[in-house]
Amino acid sequence: QVHLVETGGGLVQPGGSLRLSCAASGRIASIGLMGWSRQPPGKERELVARIGSVGDTNYADSVKGRFTISRDTAKNTVYLQMNNLKPEDTAVYYCNVYGSFGIVYWGQGTQVTVSS
């Protein structure tokens, strides 16, 4: 079992920044694709960003140029630097680990609130 713990969420004003961290622990052999998803209030979950084992990244169009995903493989940790935050970014953010056929592990979620 792999456990994911997210930290770094909170309340921020529009234009501000937050840095999310996700530490993986448990029975870990090799983690390839990791990422962040989010669920705004009353909306469906959406992909935010992903990063592969060799550092390749992709982002949702809504966060391109503002968010940066990175990872430290030695620490089994993934990060999400969020800049120029907008009220539309308000959501519960989840750290995810992917298997061959999709997401196999979820973090507990961390609340990000961008208030005007």
Backbone atoms as SQL, in Angstrom:
CREATE TABLE atoms (id INTEGER PRIMARY KEY, chain TEXT, resi INTEGER, resn TEXT, atom TEXT, x REAL, y REAL, z REAL);
INSERT INTO atoms VALUES
  (1, 'A', 1, 'GLN', 'N', 0.836, -1.189, 0.000),
  (2, 'A', 1, 'GLN', 'CA', 0.000, 0.000, 0.000),
  (3, 'A', 1, 'GLN', 'C', 0.877, 1.248, 0.000),
  (4, 'A', 2, 'VAL', 'N', 0.518, 2.207, -0.819),
  (5, 'A', 2, 'VAL', 'CA', 1.202, 3.483, -0.881),
  (6, 'A', 2, 'VAL', 'C', 0.281, 4.548, -0.306),
  (7, 'A', 3, 'HIS', 'N', 0.811, 5.352, 0.600),
  (8, 'A', 3, 'HIS', 'CA', 0.066, 6.444, 1.195),
  (9, 'A', 3, 'HIS', 'C', 0.639, 7.765, 0.714),
  (10, 'A', 4, 'LEU', 'N', -0.240, 8.678, 0.367),
  (11, 'A', 4, 'LEU', 'CA', 0.140, 9.991, -0.113),
  (12, 'A', 4, 'LEU', 'C', -0.406, 11.042, 0.843),
  (13, 'A', 5, 'VAL', 'N', 0.451, 11.955, 1.266),
  (14, 'A', 5, 'VAL', 'CA', 0.056, 13.008, 2.186),
  (15, 'A', 5, 'VAL', 'C', 0.395, 14.351, 1.570),
  (16, 'A', 6, 'GLU', 'N', -0.634, 15.154, 1.334),
  (17, 'A', 6, 'GLU', 'CA', -0.456, 16.484, 0.768),
  (18, 'A', 6, 'GLU', 'C', -0.372, 17.527, 1.877),
  (19, 'A', 7, 'THR', 'N', 0.473, 18.507, 1.666),
  (20, 'A', 7, 'THR', 'CA', 0.568, 19.654, 2.556),
  (21, 'A', 7, 'THR', 'C', 0.715, 20.915, 1.723),
  (22, 'A', 8, 'GLY', 'N', 0.471, 22.040, 2.344),
  (23, 'A', 8, 'GLY', 'CA', 0.713, 23.321, 1.707),
  (24, 'A', 8, 'GLY', 'C', -0.509, 24.092, 1.282),
  (25, 'A', 9, 'GLY', 'N', -1.674, 23.501, 1.400),
  (26, 'A', 9, 'GLY', 'CA', -2.885, 24.217, 1.041),
  (27, 'A', 9, 'GLY', 'C', -3.197, 25.310, 2.040),
  (28, 'A', 10, 'GLY', 'N', -4.118, 26.168, 1.662),
  (29, 'A', 10, 'GLY', 'CA', -4.506, 27.242, 2.550),
  (30, 'A', 10, 'GLY', 'C', -5.282, 28.310, 1.832),
  (31, 'A', 11, 'LEU', 'N', -5.389, 29.440, 2.481),
  (32, 'A', 11, 'LEU', 'CA', -6.115, 30.595, 1.957),
  (33, 'A', 11, 'LEU', 'C', -5.121, 31.609, 1.408),
  (34, 'A', 12, 'VAL', 'N', -5.381, 32.071, 0.205),
  (35, 'A', 12, 'VAL', 'CA', -4.502, 33.040, -0.432),
  (36, 'A', 12, 'VAL', 'C', -5.342, 34.023, -1.237),
  (37, 'A', 13, 'GLN', 'N', -4.841, 35.224, -1.390),
  (38, 'A', 13, 'GLN', 'CA', -5.538, 36.229, -2.180),
  (39, 'A', 13, 'GLN', 'C', -5.222, 36.073, -3.661),
  (40, 'A', 14, 'PRO', 'N', -6.114, 36.533, -4.529),
  (41, 'A', 14, 'PRO', 'CA', -5.819, 36.464, -5.962),
  (42, 'A', 14, 'PRO', 'C', -4.473, 37.098, -6.284),
  (43, 'A', 15, 'GLY', 'N', -3.729, 36.423, -7.149),
  (44, 'A', 15, 'GLY', 'CA', -2.395, 36.868, -7.495),
  (45, 'A', 15, 'GLY', 'C', -1.307, 36.303, -6.613),
  (46, 'A', 16, 'GLY', 'N', -1.684, 35.657, -5.532),
  (47, 'A', 16, 'GLY', 'CA', -0.723, 35.090, -4.618),
  (48, 'A', 16, 'GLY', 'C', -0.215, 33.735, -5.071),
  (49, 'A', 17, 'SER', 'N', 0.608, 33.129, -4.229),
  (50, 'A', 17, 'SER', 'CA', 1.249, 31.859, -4.554),
  (51, 'A', 17, 'SER', 'C', 1.132, 30.877, -3.402),
  (52, 'A', 18, 'LEU', 'N', 1.127, 29.607, -3.750),
  (53, 'A', 18, 'LEU', 'CA', 1.189, 28.516, -2.795),
  (54, 'A', 18, 'LEU', 'C', 2.048, 27.410, -3.385),
  (55, 'A', 19, 'ARG', 'N', 2.650, 26.633, -2.512),
  (56, 'A', 19, 'ARG', 'CA', 3.440, 25.479, -2.930),
  (57, 'A', 19, 'ARG', 'C', 2.909, 24.241, -2.220),
  (58, 'A', 20, 'LEU', 'N', 2.408, 23.302, -2.987),
  (59, 'A', 20, 'LEU', 'CA', 1.907, 22.048, -2.452),
  (60, 'A', 20, 'LEU', 'C', 2.992, 20.982, -2.505),
  (61, 'A', 21, 'SER', 'N', 3.009, 20.133, -1.494),
  (62, 'A', 21, 'SER', 'CA', 3.928, 19.011, -1.450),
  (63, 'A', 21, 'SER', 'C', 3.143, 17.730, -1.233),
  (64, 'A', 22, 'CYS', 'N', 3.646, 16.645, -1.781),
  (65, 'A', 22, 'CYS', 'CA', 3.028, 15.340, -1.617),
  (66, 'A', 22, 'CYS', 'C', 4.126, 14.320, -1.377),
  (67, 'A', 23, 'ALA', 'N', 4.111, 13.720, -0.208),
  (68, 'A', 23, 'ALA', 'CA', 5.096, 12.717, 0.153),
  (69, 'A', 23, 'ALA', 'C', 4.467, 11.333, 0.091),
  (70, 'A', 24, 'ALA', 'N', 5.104, 10.433, -0.618),
  (71, 'A', 24, 'ALA', 'CA', 4.638, 9.059, -0.745),
  (72, 'A', 24, 'ALA', 'C', 5.401, 8.163, 0.212),
  (73, 'A', 25, 'SER', 'N', 4.684, 7.277, 0.861),
  (74, 'A', 25, 'SER', 'CA', 5.307, 6.333, 1.776),
  (75, 'A', 25, 'SER', 'C', 4.609, 4.988, 1.667),
  (76, 'A', 26, 'GLY', 'N', 5.246, 3.971, 2.218),
  (77, 'A', 26, 'GLY', 'CA', 4.692, 2.634, 2.177),
  (78, 'A', 26, 'GLY', 'C', 5.526, 1.716, 1.310),
  (79, 'A', 27, 'ARG', 'N', 4.867, 0.714, 0.761),
  (80, 'A', 27, 'ARG', 'CA', 5.546, -0.261, -0.083),
  (81, 'A', 27, 'ARG', 'C', 5.687, 0.289, -1.488),
  (82, 'A', 28, 'ILE', 'N', 6.825, 0.896, -1.720),
  (83, 'A', 28, 'ILE', 'CA', 7.096, 1.543, -2.994),
  (84, 'A', 28, 'ILE', 'C', 8.257, 0.844, -3.685),
  (85, 'A', 29, 'ALA', 'N', 8.010, 0.333, -4.861),
  (86, 'A', 29, 'ALA', 'CA', 9.068, -0.239, -5.674),
  (87, 'A', 29, 'ALA', 'C', 9.603, 0.800, -6.649),
  (88, 'A', 30, 'SER', 'N', 8.731, 1.273, -7.514),
  (89, 'A', 30, 'SER', 'CA', 9.093, 2.297, -8.475),
  (90, 'A', 30, 'SER', 'C', 7.837, 3.073, -8.841),
  (91, 'A', 31, 'ILE', 'N', 7.896, 4.374, -8.673),
  (92, 'A', 31, 'ILE', 'CA', 6.785, 5.244, -9.024),
  (93, 'A', 31, 'ILE', 'C', 7.136, 5.980, -10.308),
  (94, 'A', 32, 'GLY', 'N', 6.302, 5.814, -11.285),
  (95, 'A', 32, 'GLY', 'CA', 6.523, 6.478, -12.564),
  (96, 'A', 32, 'GLY', 'C', 5.798, 7.796, -12.640),
  (97, 'A', 33, 'LEU', 'N', 4.618, 7.774, -13.217),
  (98, 'A', 33, 'LEU', 'CA', 3.847, 8.987, -13.435),
  (99, 'A', 33, 'LEU', 'C', 3.138, 9.425, -12.154),
  (100, 'A', 34, 'MET', 'N', 3.332, 10.674, -11.779),
  (101, 'A', 34, 'MET', 'CA', 2.645, 11.271, -10.645),
  (102, 'A', 34, 'MET', 'C', 1.983, 12.558, -11.111),
  (103, 'A', 35, 'GLY', 'N', 1.020, 13.006, -10.348),
  (104, 'A', 35, 'GLY', 'CA', 0.360, 14.228, -10.750),
  (105, 'A', 35, 'GLY', 'C', -0.541, 14.804, -9.690),
  (106, 'A', 36, 'TRP', 'N', -1.147, 15.902, -10.058),
  (107, 'A', 36, 'TRP', 'CA', -2.110, 16.590, -9.222),
  (108, 'A', 36, 'TRP', 'C', -3.417, 16.743, -9.968),
  (109, 'A', 37, 'SER', 'N', -4.498, 16.493, -9.278),
  (110, 'A', 37, 'SER', 'CA', -5.828, 16.779, -9.784),
  (111, 'A', 37, 'SER', 'C', -6.543, 17.658, -8.769),
  (112, 'A', 38, 'ARG', 'N', -7.657, 18.215, -9.161),
  (113, 'A', 38, 'ARG', 'CA', -8.405, 19.061, -8.237),
  (114, 'A', 38, 'ARG', 'C', -9.893, 18.920, -8.492),
  (115, 'A', 39, 'GLN', 'N', -10.664, 19.240, -7.470),
  (116, 'A', 39, 'GLN', 'CA', -12.107, 19.218, -7.574),
  (117, 'A', 39, 'GLN', 'C', -12.659, 20.514, -6.990),
  (118, 'A', 40, 'PRO', 'N', -13.056, 21.449, -7.855),
  (119, 'A', 40, 'PRO', 'CA', -13.691, 22.671, -7.364),
  (120, 'A', 40, 'PRO', 'C', -15.050, 22.360, -6.758),
  (121, 'A', 41, 'PRO', 'N', -15.549, 23.248, -5.910),
  (122, 'A', 41, 'PRO', 'CA', -16.870, 23.016, -5.304),
  (123, 'A', 41, 'PRO', 'C', -17.948, 22.839, -6.362),
  (124, 'A', 42, 'GLY', 'N', -18.696, 21.766, -6.241),
  (125, 'A', 42, 'GLY', 'CA', -19.797, 21.510, -7.150),
  (126, 'A', 42, 'GLY', 'C', -19.412, 21.093, -8.551),
  (127, 'A', 43, 'LYS', 'N', -18.141, 20.815, -8.791),
  (128, 'A', 43, 'LYS', 'CA', -17.680, 20.444, -10.120),
  (129, 'A', 43, 'LYS', 'C', -16.998, 19.081, -10.106),
  (130, 'A', 44, 'GLU', 'N', -16.743, 18.576, -11.300),
  (131, 'A', 44, 'GLU', 'CA', -16.064, 17.302, -11.441),
  (132, 'A', 44, 'GLU', 'C', -14.566, 17.474, -11.243),
  (133, 'A', 45, 'ARG', 'N', -13.922, 16.373, -10.888),
  (134, 'A', 45, 'ARG', 'CA', -12.481, 16.377, -10.763),
  (135, 'A', 45, 'ARG', 'C', -11.842, 16.649, -12.115),
  (136, 'A', 46, 'GLU', 'N', -10.740, 17.385, -12.103),
  (137, 'A', 46, 'GLU', 'CA', -10.020, 17.683, -13.321),
  (138, 'A', 46, 'GLU', 'C', -8.520, 17.548, -13.108),
  (139, 'A', 47, 'LEU', 'N', -7.844, 17.156, -14.162),
  (140, 'A', 47, 'LEU', 'CA', -6.392, 17.053, -14.135),
  (141, 'A', 47, 'LEU', 'C', -5.770, 18.435, -14.072),
  (142, 'A', 48, 'VAL', 'N', -4.761, 18.585, -13.246),
  (143, 'A', 48, 'VAL', 'CA', -4.019, 19.837, -13.153),
  (144, 'A', 48, 'VAL', 'C', -2.664, 19.713, -13.842),
  (145, 'A', 49, 'ALA', 'N', -1.880, 18.731, -13.423),
  (146, 'A', 49, 'ALA', 'CA', -0.540, 18.564, -13.962),
  (147, 'A', 49, 'ALA', 'C', -0.054, 17.158, -13.684),
  (148, 'A', 50, 'ARG', 'N', 0.864, 16.685, -14.529),
  (149, 'A', 50, 'ARG', 'CA', 1.479, 15.379, -14.340),
  (150, 'A', 50, 'ARG', 'C', 2.960, 15.476, -14.658),
  (151, 'A', 51, 'ILE', 'N', 3.727, 14.580, -14.050),
  (152, 'A', 51, 'ILE', 'CA', 5.158, 14.525, -14.303),
  (153, 'A', 51, 'ILE', 'C', 5.591, 13.075, -14.341),
  (154, 'A', 52, 'GLY', 'N', 6.349, 12.719, -15.366),
  (155, 'A', 52, 'GLY', 'CA', 6.808, 11.363, -15.543),
  (156, 'A', 52, 'GLY', 'C', 8.114, 11.093, -14.831),
  (157, 'A', 53, 'SER', 'N', 8.559, 9.862, -14.933),
  (158, 'A', 53, 'SER', 'CA', 9.765, 9.443, -14.232),
  (159, 'A', 53, 'SER', 'C', 11.028, 10.104, -14.755),
  (160, 'A', 54, 'VAL', 'N', 10.998, 10.558, -15.994),
  (161, 'A', 54, 'VAL', 'CA', 12.164, 11.225, -16.564),
  (162, 'A', 54, 'VAL', 'C', 12.005, 12.746, -16.563),
  (163, 'A', 55, 'GLY', 'N', 10.989, 13.239, -15.890),
  (164, 'A', 55, 'GLY', 'CA', 10.811, 14.666, -15.744),
  (165, 'A', 55, 'GLY', 'C', 9.929, 15.328, -16.779),
  (166, 'A', 56, 'ASP', 'N', 9.351, 14.562, -17.669),
  (167, 'A', 56, 'ASP', 'CA', 8.434, 15.124, -18.646),
  (168, 'A', 56, 'ASP', 'C', 7.145, 15.565, -17.958),
  (169, 'A', 57, 'THR', 'N', 6.610, 16.690, -18.380),
  (170, 'A', 57, 'THR', 'CA', 5.451, 17.275, -17.716),
  (171, 'A', 57, 'THR', 'C', 4.359, 17.624, -18.707),
  (172, 'A', 58, 'ASN', 'N', 3.145, 17.695, -18.206),
  (173, 'A', 58, 'ASN', 'CA', 2.048, 18.264, -18.961),
  (174, 'A', 58, 'ASN', 'C', 1.087, 18.936, -17.998),
  (175, 'A', 59, 'TYR', 'N', 0.352, 19.912, -18.518),
  (176, 'A', 59, 'TYR', 'CA', -0.499, 20.757, -17.700),
  (177, 'A', 59, 'TYR', 'C', -1.844, 20.967, -18.361),
  (178, 'A', 60, 'ALA', 'N', -2.839, 21.189, -17.530),
  (179, 'A', 60, 'ALA', 'CA', -4.108, 21.654, -18.037),
  (180, 'A', 60, 'ALA', 'C', -3.935, 23.053, -18.616),
  (181, 'A', 61, 'ASP', 'N', -4.687, 23.348, -19.664),
  (182, 'A', 61, 'ASP', 'CA', -4.573, 24.661, -20.288),
  (183, 'A', 61, 'ASP', 'C', -4.835, 25.793, -19.295),
  (184, 'A', 62, 'SER', 'N', -5.712, 25.556, -18.345),
  (185, 'A', 62, 'SER', 'CA', -6.093, 26.594, -17.404),
  (186, 'A', 62, 'SER', 'C', -4.973, 27.001, -16.448),
  (187, 'A', 63, 'VAL', 'N', -3.940, 26.171, -16.315),
  (188, 'A', 63, 'VAL', 'CA', -2.865, 26.474, -15.372),
  (189, 'A', 63, 'VAL', 'C', -1.519, 26.663, -16.046),
  (190, 'A', 64, 'LYS', 'N', -1.436, 26.471, -17.340),
  (191, 'A', 64, 'LYS', 'CA', -0.172, 26.635, -18.052),
  (192, 'A', 64, 'LYS', 'C', 0.386, 28.035, -17.855),
  (193, 'A', 65, 'GLY', 'N', 1.673, 28.093, -17.575),
  (194, 'A', 65, 'GLY', 'CA', 2.328, 29.364, -17.343),
  (195, 'A', 65, 'GLY', 'C', 2.219, 29.875, -15.933),
  (196, 'A', 66, 'ARG', 'N', 1.370, 29.262, -15.122),
  (197, 'A', 66, 'ARG', 'CA', 1.191, 29.687, -13.743),
  (198, 'A', 66, 'ARG', 'C', 1.633, 28.630, -12.738),
  (199, 'A', 67, 'PHE', 'N', 1.412, 27.365, -13.059),
  (200, 'A', 67, 'PHE', 'CA', 1.748, 26.267, -12.163),
  (201, 'A', 67, 'PHE', 'C', 2.960, 25.516, -12.694),
  (202, 'A', 68, 'THR', 'N', 3.765, 24.991, -11.781),
  (203, 'A', 68, 'THR', 'CA', 4.910, 24.175, -12.142),
  (204, 'A', 68, 'THR', 'C', 4.935, 22.924, -11.273),
  (205, 'A', 69, 'ILE', 'N', 4.978, 21.767, -11.915),
  (206, 'A', 69, 'ILE', 'CA', 5.077, 20.514, -11.185),
  (207, 'A', 69, 'ILE', 'C', 6.524, 20.036, -11.217),
  (208, 'A', 70, 'SER', 'N', 6.983, 19.483, -10.113),
  (209, 'A', 70, 'SER', 'CA', 8.329, 18.944, -10.028),
  (210, 'A', 70, 'SER', 'C', 8.327, 17.761, -9.074),
  (211, 'A', 71, 'ARG', 'N', 9.435, 17.030, -9.044),
  (212, 'A', 71, 'ARG', 'CA', 9.504, 15.875, -8.159),
  (213, 'A', 71, 'ARG', 'C', 10.926, 15.637, -7.687),
  (214, 'A', 72, 'ASP', 'N', 11.028, 14.987, -6.551),
  (215, 'A', 72, 'ASP', 'CA', 12.286, 14.533, -5.992),
  (216, 'A', 72, 'ASP', 'C', 12.150, 13.027, -5.847),
  (217, 'A', 73, 'THR', 'N', 12.733, 12.292, -6.770),
  (218, 'A', 73, 'THR', 'CA', 12.550, 10.847, -6.781),
  (219, 'A', 73, 'THR', 'C', 13.162, 10.173, -5.559),
  (220, 'A', 74, 'ALA', 'N', 14.274, 10.704, -5.054),
  (221, 'A', 74, 'ALA', 'CA', 14.912, 10.125, -3.882),
  (222, 'A', 74, 'ALA', 'C', 14.018, 10.216, -2.652),
  (223, 'A', 75, 'LYS', 'N', 13.219, 11.254, -2.576),
  (224, 'A', 75, 'LYS', 'CA', 12.331, 11.465, -1.438),
  (225, 'A', 75, 'LYS', 'C', 10.900, 11.024, -1.715),
  (226, 'A', 76, 'ASN', 'N', 10.655, 10.515, -2.918),
  (227, 'A', 76, 'ASN', 'CA', 9.305, 10.124, -3.326),
  (228, 'A', 76, 'ASN', 'C', 8.302, 11.242, -3.062),
  (229, 'A', 77, 'THR', 'N', 8.672, 12.416, -3.493),
  (230, 'A', 77, 'THR', 'CA', 7.867, 13.601, -3.240),
  (231, 'A', 77, 'THR', 'C', 7.624, 14.353, -4.540),
  (232, 'A', 78, 'VAL', 'N', 6.410, 14.835, -4.700),
  (233, 'A', 78, 'VAL', 'CA', 6.052, 15.654, -5.845),
  (234, 'A', 78, 'VAL', 'C', 5.548, 16.994, -5.332),
  (235, 'A', 79, 'TYR', 'N', 5.824, 18.042, -6.095),
  (236, 'A', 79, 'TYR', 'CA', 5.481, 19.395, -5.696),
  (237, 'A', 79, 'TYR', 'C', 4.637, 20.064, -6.771),
  (238, 'A', 80, 'LEU', 'N', 3.871, 21.033, -6.339),
  (239, 'A', 80, 'LEU', 'CA', 3.132, 21.872, -7.267),
  (240, 'A', 80, 'LEU', 'C', 3.271, 23.320, -6.815),
  (241, 'A', 81, 'GLN', 'N', 4.055, 24.079, -7.563),
  (242, 'A', 81, 'GLN', 'CA', 4.195, 25.502, -7.312),
  (243, 'A', 81, 'GLN', 'C', 3.100, 26.231, -8.070),
  (244, 'A', 82, 'MET', 'N', 2.286, 26.973, -7.355),
  (245, 'A', 82, 'MET', 'CA', 1.145, 27.660, -7.942),
  (246, 'A', 82, 'MET', 'C', 1.342, 29.162, -7.784),
  (247, 'A', 83, 'ASN', 'N', 1.460, 29.847, -8.908),
  (248, 'A', 83, 'ASN', 'CA', 1.648, 31.291, -8.920),
  (249, 'A', 83, 'ASN', 'C', 0.462, 31.967, -9.588),
  (250, 'A', 84, 'ASN', 'N', 0.330, 33.255, -9.308),
  (251, 'A', 84, 'ASN', 'CA', -0.753, 34.049, -9.896),
  (252, 'A', 84, 'ASN', 'C', -2.095, 33.346, -9.752),
  (253, 'A', 85, 'LEU', 'N', -2.398, 32.963, -8.545),
  (254, 'A', 85, 'LEU', 'CA', -3.620, 32.199, -8.294),
  (255, 'A', 85, 'LEU', 'C', -4.862, 33.033, -8.558),
  (256, 'A', 86, 'LYS', 'N', -5.871, 32.355, -9.054),
  (257, 'A', 86, 'LYS', 'CA', -7.147, 32.965, -9.389),
  (258, 'A', 86, 'LYS', 'C', -8.255, 32.339, -8.552),
  (259, 'A', 87, 'PRO', 'N', -9.369, 33.049, -8.370),
  (260, 'A', 87, 'PRO', 'CA', -10.483, 32.440, -7.641),
  (261, 'A', 87, 'PRO', 'C', -10.937, 31.112, -8.239),
  (262, 'A', 88, 'GLU', 'N', -10.819, 30.953, -9.551),
  (263, 'A', 88, 'GLU', 'CA', -11.204, 29.712, -10.211),
  (264, 'A', 88, 'GLU', 'C', -10.325, 28.534, -9.817),
  (265, 'A', 89, 'ASP', 'N', -9.179, 28.802, -9.194),
  (266, 'A', 89, 'ASP', 'CA', -8.299, 27.741, -8.733),
  (267, 'A', 89, 'ASP', 'C', -8.750, 27.140, -7.408),
  (268, 'A', 90, 'THR', 'N', -9.740, 27.733, -6.779),
  (269, 'A', 90, 'THR', 'CA', -10.246, 27.219, -5.511),
  (270, 'A', 90, 'THR', 'C', -10.763, 25.793, -5.693),
  (271, 'A', 91, 'ALA', 'N', -10.222, 24.868, -4.918),
  (272, 'A', 91, 'ALA', 'CA', -10.577, 23.458, -5.055),
  (273, 'A', 91, 'ALA', 'C', -9.876, 22.656, -3.974),
  (274, 'A', 92, 'VAL', 'N', -10.286, 21.408, -3.851),
  (275, 'A', 92, 'VAL', 'CA', -9.509, 20.435, -3.105),
  (276, 'A', 92, 'VAL', 'C', -8.522, 19.822, -4.082),
  (277, 'A', 93, 'TYR', 'N', -7.258, 19.880, -3.746),
  (278, 'A', 93, 'TYR', 'CA', -6.203, 19.366, -4.604),
  (279, 'A', 93, 'TYR', 'C', -5.744, 18.004, -4.110),
  (280, 'A', 94, 'TYR', 'N', -5.633, 17.072, -5.035),
  (281, 'A', 94, 'TYR', 'CA', -5.249, 15.704, -4.722),
  (282, 'A', 94, 'TYR', 'C', -3.956, 15.328, -5.425),
  (283, 'A', 95, 'CYS', 'N', -3.092, 14.675, -4.700),
  (284, 'A', 95, 'CYS', 'CA', -1.902, 14.075, -5.277),
  (285, 'A', 95, 'CYS', 'C', -2.248, 12.672, -5.753),
  (286, 'A', 96, 'ASN', 'N', -1.749, 12.302, -6.917),
  (287, 'A', 96, 'ASN', 'CA', -2.065, 11.005, -7.501),
  (288, 'A', 96, 'ASN', 'C', -0.813, 10.286, -7.991),
  (289, 'A', 97, 'VAL', 'N', -0.860, 8.972, -7.884),
  (290, 'A', 97, 'VAL', 'CA', 0.131, 8.103, -8.496),
  (291, 'A', 97, 'VAL', 'C', -0.583, 7.275, -9.552),
  (292, 'A', 98, 'TYR', 'N', 0.021, 7.190, -10.726),
  (293, 'A', 98, 'TYR', 'CA', -0.584, 6.478, -11.843),
  (294, 'A', 98, 'TYR', 'C', 0.032, 5.111, -12.027),
  (295, 'A', 99, 'GLY', 'N', -0.796, 4.173, -12.416),
  (296, 'A', 99, 'GLY', 'CA', -0.348, 2.879, -12.881),
  (297, 'A', 99, 'GLY', 'C', -0.491, 2.806, -14.378),
  (298, 'A', 100, 'SER', 'N', -0.470, 1.601, -14.885),
  (299, 'A', 100, 'SER', 'CA', -0.528, 1.422, -16.329),
  (300, 'A', 100, 'SER', 'C', -1.867, 1.840, -16.925),
  (301, 'A', 101, 'PHE', 'N', -2.910, 1.797, -16.120),
  (302, 'A', 101, 'PHE', 'CA', -4.256, 2.034, -16.642),
  (303, 'A', 101, 'PHE', 'C', -4.980, 3.192, -15.979),
  (304, 'A', 102, 'GLY', 'N', -4.238, 4.046, -15.288),
  (305, 'A', 102, 'GLY', 'CA', -4.846, 5.198, -14.663),
  (306, 'A', 102, 'GLY', 'C', -4.356, 5.405, -13.240),
  (307, 'A', 103, 'ILE', 'N', -5.096, 6.210, -12.493),
  (308, 'A', 103, 'ILE', 'CA', -4.723, 6.529, -11.118),
  (309, 'A', 103, 'ILE', 'C', -4.932, 5.326, -10.218),
  (310, 'A', 104, 'VAL', 'N', -3.915, 5.012, -9.425),
  (311, 'A', 104, 'VAL', 'CA', -4.006, 3.888, -8.506),
  (312, 'A', 104, 'VAL', 'C', -3.939, 4.308, -7.044),
  (313, 'A', 105, 'TYR', 'N', -3.426, 5.497, -6.764),
  (314, 'A', 105, 'TYR', 'CA', -3.376, 5.992, -5.396),
  (315, 'A', 105, 'TYR', 'C', -3.778, 7.457, -5.355),
  (316, 'A', 106, 'TRP', 'N', -4.465, 7.807, -4.280),
  (317, 'A', 106, 'TRP', 'CA', -4.921, 9.169, -4.033),
  (318, 'A', 106, 'TRP', 'C', -4.445, 9.642, -2.672),
  (319, 'A', 107, 'GLY', 'N', -4.107, 10.911, -2.582),
  (320, 'A', 107, 'GLY', 'CA', -3.893, 11.526, -1.297),
  (321, 'A', 107, 'GLY', 'C', -5.224, 11.896, -0.662),
  (322, 'A', 108, 'GLN', 'N', -5.154, 12.416, 0.550),
  (323, 'A', 108, 'GLN', 'CA', -6.381, 12.771, 1.268),
  (324, 'A', 108, 'GLN', 'C', -6.975, 14.092, 0.797),
  (325, 'A', 109, 'GLY', 'N', -6.204, 14.865, 0.074),
  (326, 'A', 109, 'GLY', 'CA', -6.652, 16.151, -0.422),
  (327, 'A', 109, 'GLY', 'C', -6.248, 17.290, 0.484),
  (328, 'A', 110, 'THR', 'N', -5.971, 18.424, -0.114),
  (329, 'A', 110, 'THR', 'CA', -5.681, 19.628, 0.636),
  (330, 'A', 110, 'THR', 'C', -6.448, 20.789, 0.014),
  (331, 'A', 111, 'GLN', 'N', -7.066, 21.584, 0.866),
  (332, 'A', 111, 'GLN', 'CA', -7.924, 22.663, 0.398),
  (333, 'A', 111, 'GLN', 'C', -7.104, 23.879, 0.012),
  (334, 'A', 112, 'VAL', 'N', -7.360, 24.383, -1.179),
  (335, 'A', 112, 'VAL', 'CA', -6.800, 25.644, -1.643),
  (336, 'A', 112, 'VAL', 'C', -7.957, 26.599, -1.893),
  (337, 'A', 113, 'THR', 'N', -7.932, 27.724, -1.214),
  (338, 'A', 113, 'THR', 'CA', -8.978, 28.720, -1.368),
  (339, 'A', 113, 'THR', 'C', -8.353, 30.038, -1.794),
  (340, 'A', 114, 'VAL', 'N', -8.796, 30.543, -2.925),
  (341, 'A', 114, 'VAL', 'CA', -8.333, 31.822, -3.445),
  (342, 'A', 114, 'VAL', 'C', -9.509, 32.783, -3.348),
  (343, 'A', 115, 'SER', 'N', -9.420, 33.706, -2.438),
  (344, 'A', 115, 'SER', 'CA', -10.538, 34.595, -2.153),
  (345, 'A', 115, 'SER', 'C', -10.271, 35.990, -2.690),
  (346, 'A', 116, 'SER', 'N', -11.339, 36.600, -3.165),
  (347, 'A', 116, 'SER', 'CA', -11.245, 37.947, -3.702),
  (348, 'A', 116, 'SER', 'C', -11.485, 39.003, -2.632);
